[in-house]
Amino acid sequence: MKKEEFIDLLRFYLHKLPNSVINDILSDYQEHFQIAMNQGKSEEEICQELGSPKQIAKEYLDNERVFIDERPPKEPTSHKTRSNLLIALLVIVCLPLILGVLLGLGGGFLGLLTGFLALVFTIFVVAITLLASLVNPQAFISGPIQLGLLNTLHPLTKVFAVIFCFCIAIIIIYLVFRLIKGCWNLIKKTWYAIQWRRKRGDY
């Protein structure tokens, strides 16, 4: 295996991590290749020493190495201390605004989720009602629940309407699931990126 193929495979298997973390990891391995090649080793020998890109990526994704920094920790400086104090003051001053934005976003997300769930519930109720009217149509003509014009529909039309309602409900449930999963992955990637930078002394 050549260096380029090794790096490409490693990038592919690390795709679940934030791009900033992936670029840092690949940069470390490219530097490792350069040092080893300067010592007279071939690309194939270096790849064999490093092991499988898939296994390396798995170790990072399992959080066994993602936050490990092999470089010695930097000595704190007065400049960095002042920067940290300034950041802390800004966070304290802006905390009410940040909390307001987060609560607003959280409330909006919960409202959207509640709306979706209410819509799914309504569709299921309509579908079940139509299905019940097929079994016992008289109950919806003279009973406490009146379907109005829906009672005049052909039974086959009701069957298609029930199938349509269930399909719409399933699609909405899938979209909600994808939305929640996408938000979770975004939060997780952001957390990884912050932790990675903090461990490397960038924050």
C-alpha positions, -999 to 999 in steps of 0.1 A, spaced: 0 0 0 12 35 -9 10 66 12 -17 82 -9 -39 51 -7 -33 48 31 -43 85 37 -74 82 15 -86 51 32 -80 67 66 -99 98 56 -128 76 44 -130 56 76 -128 87 98 -157 104 80 -179 104 111 -155 128 129 -155 166 123 -134 178 94 -111 197 116 -103 166 136 -98 145 105 -75 171 90 -54 171 122 -52 133 123 -42 131 87 -16 158 91 0 138 119 2 107 98 16 127 68 42 141 91 50 105 103 54 94 67 77 122 59 100 115 89 101 78 82 108 84 45 137 107 54 151 78 74 152 57 43 120 37 47 97 30 18 60 39 18 51 2 18 72 -4 50 56 26 67 21 14 59 29 -20 72 43 -6 105 12 16 110 -13 -11 104 -47 -11 88 -63 23 82 -97 8 91 -84 -4 125 -67 30 132 -100 48 124 -119 24 146 -97 33 176 -103 70 170 -141 65 166 -142 43 198 -128 73 216 -97 53 227 -74 78 210 -94 107 197 -85 130 226 -50 117 232 -23 142 223 12 127 222 29 161 222 41 174 256 17 199 272 24 236 265 36 257 294 10 283 304 19 318 294 7 351 307 -7 359 273 -28 327 273 -39 334 308 -52 368 298 -70 353 268 -87 328 290 -98 355 315 -111 376 286 -131 346 272 -144 339 307 -156 375 311 -173 374 277 -190 342 285 -203 356 318 -215 388 302 -231 370 273 -245 341 293 -281 355 295 -282 360 258 -267 326 251 -292 309 274 -320 329 258 -310 317 223 -305 281 235 -339 281 252 -355 296 222 -340 270 199 -349 242 223 -384 255 226 -388 258 188 -374 223 183 -398 208 209 -427 227 194 -418 214 159 -415 179 173 -448 181 191 -465 194 160 -451 165 140 -463 140 166 -498 156 168 -500 154 130 -490 117 130 -515 110 158 -543 127 138 -535 108 106 -535 75 125 -569 84 141 -584 92 107 -570 60 92 -583 38 121 -617 56 119 -619 49 81 -609 13 87 -636 9 114 -662 24 91 -654 -3 66 -661 -30 92 -693 -14 106 -705 15 85 -738 18 104 -720 28 136 -708 59 118 -741 68 103 -764 67 133 -738 64 161 -722 92 182 -694 96 156 -705 111 123 -682 109 93 -704 131 70 -694 128 34 -668 102 42 -697 77 47 -706 81 11 -672 70 -1 -668 37 -19 -653 10 3 -624 7 -21 -617 44 -19 -617 41 19 -591 13 16 -568 35 -5 -574 64 18 -563 42 48 -532 30 30 -524 66 20 -527 78 56 -504 51 69 -478 58 43 -479 96 51 -476 88 88 -446 65 82 -429 92 60 -434 118 87 -420 95 114 -390 88 92 -384 125 86 -386 132 123 -361 104 130 -337 118 104 -341 153 119 -333 141 154 -304 120 142 -290 149 122 -292 173 152 -275 147 174 -247 141 150 -241 178 146 -239 182 184 -216 152 187 -193 165 160 -191 199 175 -183 184 209 -155 163 194 -140 193 176 -140 214 208 -125 186 229 -99 179 202 -88 215 200 -88 219 237 -65 189 242 -42 202 216 -40 236 233 -59 256 206 -84 267 232 
